[in-house]
Every structure is written in structure tokens, then in C-alpha cells.
Amino acid sequence: MVAELAMPGAGDPEDVHDVGTLYAKHGRGMVKFAYHHVGDAAEDAVHEAFVIAMKKRGSYDPARAQVRSWLMGILVKVLLKKRSEAKRYLLLLEAQERELHVQAPVPDEADRHATRLTMIAAMRLLSPDDRVALFLIDWDGMTYEEAAETLRVPAGTIKSRVNRARKKASGSLHDQEEA
């Protein structure tokens, strides 16, 4: 069965192009990225992205993107397309916010909880496009070019989105510190 899923002509010679090897190499990072967007539904989203990738493996063009960028692009589309998963993400943020308000943290944990709550609030202010770009660059460690390949937009667009997201989040954090 794995041999049937081989991805012919897929990019870097170091990659072995069966679904097991692709998942072993890229799956963990994809789950980590997806978790920031949909919480516990991350593995399901990555699974769906791999199913789509295997169905569309003939359309992969190594001249357009590296395998990782191609897979992440599919995952981003899955995450953005599924409104119910986006709702789960917001519900997760709200649950974390409620949890932080309900828990009585010990004094040295209080700052960490307050910071986490502030970060959650700051992330909610960002547009989905800006938030995804920020996650790809700052949390997933992609370069601007890799993020651009992933989202199929120019690198300048990614730079603008990340800059805007950082300014907005920073301003929000500064405003909350003054409050």
C-alpha cells in the first residue's frame, strides 16, 4: 500500500516520497503548527492534509516549492477552509481564558498566567492572514521565502503581514501593561 502512495518526482533528492517517510519528516512540525490553530483537532487536520497531498501528489511541482512548503500550504488551506475548526480554535482560546480566571495560581505562577492571558488576547486581535504568517515565521521557524511558498503569496506580503501582526500584538501588550 505504501508503494502505491509514492510521490514521483517530488523535490529534494534527500526526501523519500512515500507517505510514511513524508509524515516522519514533516508530520510533527505540521501537528505543532496546527495545534496553535485548532488545539486538539491538530492531528485530524494534518491527517486530512496528508490525504489531500496523496490525492494531489501528481500536481506537486518541485520547481515551485519544497516538499515541506507544499505540505504546509495544503495544511494552511485545510485550517483556513474549515470554519468549524476555526470555531474550535476560538472556543479553545475562550476556555483557556476562563480557566485562567477560574484557577487560583500560586504567586510565582500568577505572572506566567497573566502573560499567557495577555498573549491570547493579543492573538485574537490579529486577522487570520496576519496570525498565520506570524505563526509560520515566529513559531514554526520558517523563513519569509518558505512562508511565502506555503501560502502562495509574495515574500513581501509575508513580511508586511508579520510586521503588522507584531506591531498590533506589541501595541496590545503595551496597552494592557499600562492598564
N, C-alpha and C positions, 0 to 999 in steps of 0.2 A: 504494500500500500504506500509506504514512504517513497518508493521509487517512482510511483505514479505522480507524486506531488513535486518531483524535482522541478526546479525553476531553471529552464535553459537560458544560457547567456545572461546571467544576472550579475553584472558588475564585477567587483573586485575578485581576482583570482583566489585570494585567501578565503573567501566565503565558500562554504559547501551549500548548495542550494536545494536542500530538502527541508521540509517543514520543521523537522526535529532540530536540525542544526541552526536554522534561522531563529527558532524560538530560544534555543540555548544561548545564542549570541546576543539577541536583541530583546527577548521577551521580558526579562527582569526590568530593564530600563523602561520599557513600554508600560509595564504594570505600575511602576513607580510614578511615571508621568500621569497615567490615567487615574491613579489613586488621588492625586491632587485635585482632580476634576469631578470624580464620581464616587469617591470613597470605596466602599466595599464592592461596588459593581465594577471595579477596575479590571479584574481578571476576565469577566464576561465581555467587556468592551475590547480587550486585547484579543480574546478568542475570536470575536466577530471580525476584528481587523485582519487576523490571520486567515480566516475563512475567505474573506474578500480578496486578500492578497493571493491566495492559492487559485481562486477563480479567475483573477485578472493577471496571473503571472506572465501570460503571453504579451501583455501590454507594457511590461516593465522595460524601460529603455535605460541601459547603463550610461548612456551619453547625457541623459537629463538629470539623473540623481543617483546617489549611492543607495545601496540596499536599505541602510538604516533610515535615510531620509524618506525613501519611498514608503517604507513600512510606517514611519511616524506620520507621514502625510495621510495615509489611509486611516490610521488611528484618530488623528485630529478630526477628520471628516466624520468618523463614527461618533466621536464625542460631541461634536457640534450639531450633528443631524438629529441625534436622539433627544428630543425635548424632555422625555421622561427621565432620562439620566441627568440632564441639566437640573431638573427639579429635585432629583435626589441629592445633587451636589449642594443646592441651596438649603435643602432640608438638613443635610449633614452640618452645614455651617451654623444653621439656627440651633440645631441640637447641641453642638459644641458650645455655642454662646449661652444657651440655657444651662448647660452642665457647668460652665464656668461660674455662672451666677449662683447656682444652687450649692455647689461644693463650698466647703469652708476650708480653703487651703491654709497650711501652716505658714507662718510669716515669711520664711525664705522662699516658699513656692508662690507666694502672692504676686510677686513681681513677674515671675515667669507666666503665670496665668493671665495677668493683666496685659502683658506684652502679646500673648497669643490672641487674646480677645481683640486687642487693638489691630493686630495684623489681619485677622479675619474681617474686621470691619473695613479696613483699608482695601483688601482684595475685592470686597463686594462693590466698591465704588468704581472699579475698572470695567471697561467694556469687555465683552468676551474676546474680541480680537486682541486687545491690549493684554489681557490676562494670559491668554495662550502664548503670546510672544514672550512675555515676561517669564512664564514658567519654562519655556523652551531654553531661553538664554541663561537665566539665573539659577534655575533649579535643576534643569536637565543637563546643563553644561554645554549646550550646542553653541557652535559659532554662529554669527549672523548669517553666513552663507548656508550653513546646514539648516537653520530655521527657515530661511527663505525657500530652500528646496522643499522642505517639509510642507510648508504652507502654500507653495507655488505662487509666491509673490516676490517682488524685487527685494534685495538685501536692504536697500534704503527704506523700504516700507517697514521692515522688521526693526531697523534702528529707530525710526520715528515712533513706532508703537511702544518699544521698550523704553525709550526716553520719556514719552508721555506717561506711561504707566508708572515709571519710577518717580517722576515729578508729582503725579497725583497721589500716589501712595505715601511719598515722603511728606507732602503737604498735609495729608490727612493725619499722619502720625504726629507731625509737629503741632497741628491744631489740637489734637487730643492730649498732648503733653501739657499744653498751656491751660487746658480746661480744668 
